[in-house]
Amino acid sequence: MRLIILNFHGIGDQPLTREPGEADYWISPAMFDEVLALVRHHQQHRPIGITFDDGNLSDLAIGAEGLARHGLSATFFALSDRLEDSASLSAADLRRLLGMGHRIGTHGAAHLDWTGLDAAGFRRELDQSTAVLTQAIGRPVTEAAIPFGRYNRRVLAELARRPFGAVYSSDGGPVHSGRLPLPRTSVRADMTPARIDRLLAQPEPLARRLRRAAARLKKRWE
């Protein structure tokens, strides 16, 4: 079966609320552990990727420990403006994750909707954030994850001008081609392990696949 990428945001108690609806993406440590066990099981039959967005401190405190316990690795997409934030991953934390065998990517600088950026905004969110994170970890940052999963034709054009080897969205569903951005499925608080199990075990129904494809096409031409 095709590659599917699961995306996490926060694990455990949410230390503060930065944006409306953020709590919907924080899950319990028990749920996280169950999902990782499912990933290990289903990896026998299909490729499964794991990513983390927003650079929350729980990525290291809980996420990395769980990944190590299950023998898994992930890509962590950090925000360069939050490296000095007490609730977020620091430069030293990113280096620790790198040393554990994980990858580091950029989620931008300030967690903004990229569809509303001007040229200066793209330079800050893409170029400057990548430069800051590259300096923080001591090696090139070559992957990017789009905040809120929101993109349009201009966002994709700006990303294509940069040397990113991979770009990720939050469109959901399996990866059906190598065309960027690669879709990810965000694990939310309202999901159950049984739902994740079905997601990993079964091919995507044709009707749902067509709906997702239509939604992605619409974004590409907006």
C-alpha positions in Angstrom: 0.0 0.0 0.0 1.0 3.6 -0.4 2.9 5.8 2.0 0.8 7.5 4.6 2.2 10.3 6.9 0.9 10.9 10.4 1.4 14.3 11.9 1.4 15.3 15.5 1.2 18.7 17.2 1.1 18.4 21.0 1.2 15.6 23.6 0.0 15.8 27.2 -1.2 18.9 29.0 -1.3 22.0 26.8 0.8 24.6 28.6 -0.8 27.6 26.9 -3.2 28.5 24.1 -1.7 30.5 21.2 -4.5 30.1 18.6 -8.2 29.2 18.5 -8.7 25.5 18.0 -5.2 24.5 19.0 -6.4 22.2 21.8 -8.1 20.0 19.1 -4.6 18.8 18.1 -3.2 18.0 21.6 -3.5 14.3 22.4 -2.9 12.3 25.6 0.4 10.4 26.1 -1.6 7.2 26.2 -3.2 7.9 22.8 0.2 8.8 21.4 1.7 5.5 22.6 -1.2 3.5 21.1 -0.8 5.2 17.8 2.9 4.4 17.7 2.2 0.8 18.5 -0.2 0.8 15.5 2.5 2.3 13.3 4.9 -0.4 14.3 2.3 -3.1 13.5 1.2 -1.7 10.1 4.8 -0.9 9.0 5.0 -4.5 8.1 2.6 -3.9 5.3 3.0 -0.3 4.2 5.4 2.6 4.6 4.4 5.1 7.3 6.0 8.5 8.0 5.8 10.5 11.2 6.1 14.3 11.6 5.6 16.9 14.3 4.5 20.5 13.7 4.9 23.7 15.8 8.0 22.8 17.8 6.2 22.2 21.1 8.4 21.1 24.0 6.3 17.9 24.3 8.0 16.8 21.1 11.1 16.1 23.0 9.8 15.5 26.5 7.2 12.9 25.4 7.4 12.5 21.6 11.1 11.5 21.3 10.8 9.1 24.2 7.9 7.3 22.7 9.6 7.1 19.3 12.7 5.6 20.9 10.6 3.1 22.8 9.0 1.9 19.6 12.1 2.1 17.4 10.7 4.9 15.2 12.0 8.2 13.8 10.3 11.4 12.7 10.8 14.8 11.2 10.2 17.8 13.5 9.1 21.0 12.0 10.1 23.9 14.2 9.3 27.6 14.3 12.4 29.8 14.3 10.7 32.6 16.3 10.0 30.2 19.2 13.5 28.9 19.9 13.7 31.1 23.0 10.1 30.3 24.1 9.9 28.3 27.3 7.1 26.1 26.0 8.9 25.4 22.7 11.9 23.5 21.4 15.2 25.4 21.8 18.2 25.2 19.5 19.8 22.7 22.0 16.6 20.6 21.9 16.7 20.5 18.1 20.3 19.3 18.2 19.3 16.6 20.7 16.6 15.4 18.4 19.0 15.4 15.5 21.4 13.3 17.6 18.7 10.8 18.3 18.4 10.2 14.5 15.5 12.5 13.7 15.3 15.2 11.0 14.6 18.9 11.5 12.5 21.0 9.1 11.0 24.5 9.0 7.5 25.4 9.8 8.2 29.0 9.2 9.1 31.8 11.6 5.9 32.9 13.4 3.2 30.3 12.4 1.5 32.5 9.9 -0.9 31.7 7.1 1.4 31.8 4.1 -1.4 32.5 1.7 -1.5 36.1 3.0 2.2 36.8 2.8 3.9 39.4 0.5 7.4 39.1 -0.9 9.0 40.3 2.4 6.9 37.9 4.3 8.0 34.9 2.3 11.6 35.9 2.7 11.1 36.0 6.5 9.0 32.8 6.8 11.0 30.7 4.3 14.5 32.1 3.9 15.2 33.6 7.3 13.5 30.8 9.3 15.5 28.2 7.3 18.7 30.1 7.9 18.1 30.4 11.7 17.3 26.7 12.0 20.2 25.7 9.8 22.5 27.6 12.1 20.8 26.1 15.2 21.4 22.5 14.2 24.6 22.9 12.2 23.4 21.4 9.0 21.1 22.3 6.1 17.4 22.4 6.6 15.8 21.0 3.4 12.2 20.2 4.4 9.2 22.5 5.0 5.7 22.0 6.4 3.0 24.5 5.5 1.3 26.1 8.6 -2.4 25.3 8.9 -2.1 23.3 5.7 -3.2 26.4 3.8 -1.6 27.0 0.4 -2.4 28.3 -3.0 -0.7 28.7 -6.3 1.6 31.5 -5.1 2.7 29.6 -2.0 3.6 26.6 -4.1 5.5 28.9 -6.5 7.5 30.5 -3.7 8.3 27.1 -2.2 9.4 25.8 -5.6 11.9 28.7 -5.8 13.7 27.4 -2.7 15.9 24.3 -2.5 13.5 22.3 -0.4 13.7 18.6 -1.1 10.3 17.9 0.5 7.3 20.1 1.3 4.4 18.8 3.4 0.7 19.8 3.6 -2.1 18.7 5.9 -4.4 17.5 3.1 -4.8 14.0 4.6 -4.8 10.6 2.9 -2.0 8.6 1.4 0.7 9.9 -0.9 -0.3 9.0 -4.4 2.5 10.7 -6.3 5.8 12.5 -5.6 4.3 15.8 -6.4 4.7 18.4 -3.7 3.3 19.1 -1.2 3.1 15.7 0.3 -0.2 15.1 2.2 -0.2 14.3 5.9 -3.0 13.2 8.2 -3.1 15.1 11.5 -3.8 13.1 14.6 -6.5 15.0 16.6 -7.9 14.7 20.0 -11.3 13.5 18.7 -9.7 10.5 17.0 -9.6 7.0 18.5 -7.0 4.3 18.1 -9.6 2.2 16.2 -10.0 5.0 13.7 -6.2 5.3 13.2 -6.0 1.5 12.9 -8.6 1.6 10.0 -6.7 4.5 8.4 -3.5 2.5 8.4 -5.0 -0.9 7.5 -7.2 -0.1 4.6 -6.8 1.5 1.2 -8.4 4.9 0.9 -11.9 4.6 -0.6 -12.1 5.9 -4.1 -14.8 8.5 -3.4 -12.7 10.0 -0.6 -9.6 10.0 -2.7 -11.4 11.8 -5.5 -12.7 14.5 -3.1 -9.2 15.0 -1.7 -7.7 15.3 -5.2 -10.4 17.9 -6.1 -9.6 19.9 -3.0 -5.9 19.9 -3.7 -6.4 20.9 -7.3 -8.6 23.8 -6.2 -5.8 25.0 -3.8 -3.2 24.8 -6.6 -5.2 27.2 -8.8 -6.4 29.7 -6.2 
